[in-house]
C-alpha cells in the first residue's frame, strides 16, 4: 500500500463572483491558505481567488 502524500485537493473561490476552481496544494510546504490572482471567466477579468474549505 502506498502512503498518503502531502498533496491535497483544494477549492479556490473568487472574491468578486461565485466562480470556483479546484487545484492541488502541498500542505507540508505551504500550510497557510493560498491566495492567487487568476482570470475569472464570469467577470472576464483577473481577480483574487482565495482557498475555501
C-alpha positions as CSV (number, residue, x, y, z in Angstrom):
1,X,0.0,0.0,0.0
2,X,1.2,3.5,-0.9
3,X,1.4,6.1,1.8
4,X,-0.9,9.1,1.5
5,X,1.1,12.0,0.2
6,X,1.3,15.6,1.4
7,X,-0.8,16.9,-1.5
8,X,-4.5,17.6,-1.1
9,X,-7.2,18.8,-3.4
10,X,-8.4,22.3,-2.5
11,X,-11.2,24.6,-3.8
12,X,-10.3,28.2,-4.8
13,X,-13.2,30.7,-4.6
14,X,-13.3,34.1,-6.3
15,X,-13.6,37.1,-4.1
16,X,-15.8,39.0,-6.6
17,X,-18.1,36.4,-8.0
18,X,-19.4,32.9,-7.5
19,X,-16.7,31.3,-9.6
20,X,-14.6,28.4,-8.2
21,X,-11.8,26.1,-9.4
22,X,-10.0,23.1,-8.0
23,X,-6.3,22.7,-7.7
24,X,-3.7,20.7,-5.7
25,X,-1.7,22.0,-2.8
26,X,1.3,20.6,-0.9
27,X,0.3,21.1,2.7
28,X,3.8,20.3,4.0
29,X,5.5,23.1,2.0
30,X,2.6,25.6,2.2
31,X,0.5,25.1,5.4
32,X,-1.2,28.6,5.2
33,X,-4.2,29.3,3.0
34,X,-3.5,30.1,-0.7
35,X,-4.4,33.4,-2.3
36,X,-3.9,33.7,-6.1
37,X,-4.7,36.3,-8.7
38,X,-6.4,34.4,-11.6
39,X,-8.7,35.1,-14.6
40,X,-12.4,34.9,-13.7
41,X,-14.4,33.6,-16.7
42,X,-17.7,35.1,-15.4
43,X,-16.3,38.6,-14.9
44,X,-13.8,38.3,-17.8
45,X,-11.0,39.9,-15.8
46,X,-8.3,39.0,-13.3
47,X,-9.5,38.8,-9.6
48,X,-8.1,37.4,-6.4
49,X,-9.1,33.8,-5.6
50,X,-8.8,32.5,-2.0
51,X,-8.7,29.0,-0.6
52,X,-12.1,27.8,0.7
53,X,-12.8,24.9,3.0
